[in-house]
Amino acid sequence: MQLILDKLKLRYSRRNTEIVKWKDNTGGKVIGCLPMYFPEEFVHAAGLLPVTLFGDNGPIAHANRHLMTNACGAVRGTFEDLLLGKYDALDGVAAVLICDQVRFFFQVWSLDHEFGFFHQMWRPFNIDQSSRPFLLNELKRLKSALEEFTGNAITPGKLCGSIRLFNETRSLMRALNDIRKTRPGLLKASDLVKAIAAGMIMPKEEYNSILKELITQTRDSDYESGEKPKVMVCGHPCGMPEEEILDLIEEMGAVIVGDDFFTGSRYFSVDVPCSGDPVEAYADFLLNLIPCTTYHYPQNWIGQDRSLSTYGDYVADYVRENGIQGVILLREMYCDPFDLEFVMLKRKLEERNIAHITLNTGHEAGSLETQRTRIQGYLEMLSC
Amino acid sequence: MIVAGVDIGSQTSKAVVLKGDNIYRSALFPTGTDLYAVARKVVENAAQGIGHTFDDIQRIVATGYGRVSVPFAADTMSEITCNAVGAYHFYPDARVIVDIGGQDSKAIKLNDEGKVVNFAMNDKCAAGTGRFLEVAAETLGVSVAELAALSRKSGNRIRISSTCTVFAQTEIVSLIARRTPQEDIAAGLHESIVSRVYGLVNSIGPGDTGRVVMTGGVARNDAIVSLLANAMKREITVPEDPQIVTAFGAALVARSRLGSE
């Protein structure tokens, strides 16, 4: 089991050189997709390999010359990689404009680098009756752009085939996550997020077969879970959460049994419907993802049973339904959508009497030792 | 039953050796670079205070930033929990603890049973900590104790950056160059540290009932205590020896764990 996990982690860490290798072996083209929510299936159906772009977590030496100081780690990290030439092998880049920072900086990408394919997909933030037609139109625009770039028609049959393949990936990821929930501690959270992220950079056909083997071996493991406090870790909306923080949480005696990371539940919780027109199905999928800080539901803000935080409701319900003792919020520095939701989320957790702690994370976010004290203090609070 | 708590802080290491229910002695040394050596020395010193040796101690709990470097401790525990246990022991009506140590500050909220229900720690930099005052005092050429006395003489408090110790130091140098009276700078520094700590206390939802206890080395600075009390509009209790409260809590945890074995 650990061998497969290590193999997937290695693929993740070599993600940029893997692109070159794949292109040399297949002669295919690769589109880099910024997190989150990019409709990878459309890229796949056009005969291209979609890979999610995760910025490096190291020091930012070049991007800071271009960026204002309050750019988040994901934006800085990917821009740094762009300037370092790590994305030179890409044939194109694309992004869903999930926040103002991505919208602004992705525009800068196009000024700085010339890509054969460059696509920005708009997306509504407030979800209401106008959202579906808008998304549908954006998906059709993406489809046309990909068809024009490749010369390949994205037929309903091809798109359905890609959706089925990606649904299989999501289903396998859910199966792995279920093992984590039912046998706490068997899978390290830091291993799991990288194993999931590896699926976003590898061809799904190859990844799915590796994941099937991993699930078999994991199920066969004779590991016995001990009695440790179960926690859910939330936040860090689109980047890769710091491995050191996840390890610290588990080293200090807790087990992470749930998350809402992009490299976790956010990616695999919901499938794209396989019936009817696939473009329409995809619009429905994008509107019915698990609640997210980048989506708002104004219709929930009125009336007697109003809820200001659909996301907070989701987290609190998940905690209660899965017998989780507490929530650790990873607050990525300068993430506007998460900051906007943060106070309402905290209020919701307090209303529901759910113990929680906030750890500020991101590039240059402070010493790990102070995080150790916070985490230990919090876990002692849970166990008293 | 002889137990000990050792608190290896960033600046100072403290130990409390507890014998039976009521007899205890404490010791305190600068932490330095050899954490193991200072931990051993501070525990030995406290043990000698009640006529015992290191080997007589039946259980030791380590806390503070150096807690992981104390191999002879049976357990490690965060300073948040130890501080709460210690403060609640001395003041069972304590509901909010403000602890300002060498390089961090904490606000802790307790319930009626002394259980920690919320806490917050300073982020990233030393603003709002003892180190901030030390750097400022060095720059002004006075001792930390003199700084508090100076601040009380000020008739014109000035504003000093509260976001970074190093930048604040630069600001002090600039104020000195402009011949700003020392007492006004000192008062500004105290205001700065208190505004930072007050924000931290507010973030835990301190409520408006129950005793507020201040611990840590900076609790000896009565100017800080008084300014924070004014900001919170509440009285603040300072224990007789505020620096050993966390080590005392660790000793109480050691006693409880030894008793339950």
Chai-1 contact restraints between the chains, C-beta under 6 A:
chainA,res_idxA,chainB,res_idxB,connection_type,confidence,min_distance_angstrom,max_distance_angstrom,comment,restraint_id
A,N360,B,D123,contact,1.0,0.0,6.0,A-B,restraint_1
A,G366,B,K124,contact,1.0,0.0,6.0,A-B,restraint_2
A,T373,B,S78,contact,1.0,0.0,6.0,A-B,restraint_3
A,R374,B,M121,contact,1.0,0.0,6.0,A-B,restraint_4
A,Q376,B,S78,contact,1.0,0.0,6.0,A-B,restraint_5
A,G377,B,S78,contact,1.0,0.0,6.0,A-B,restraint_6
A,G377,B,I80,contact,1.0,0.0,6.0,A-B,restraint_7
A,E380,B,S78,contact,1.0,0.0,6.0,A-B,restraint_8
A,E380,B,T81,contact,1.0,0.0,6.0,A-B,restraint_9
A,M381,B,V116,contact,1.0,0.0,6.0,A-B,restraint_10
A,C384,B,K115,contact,1.0,0.0,6.0,A-B,restraint_11
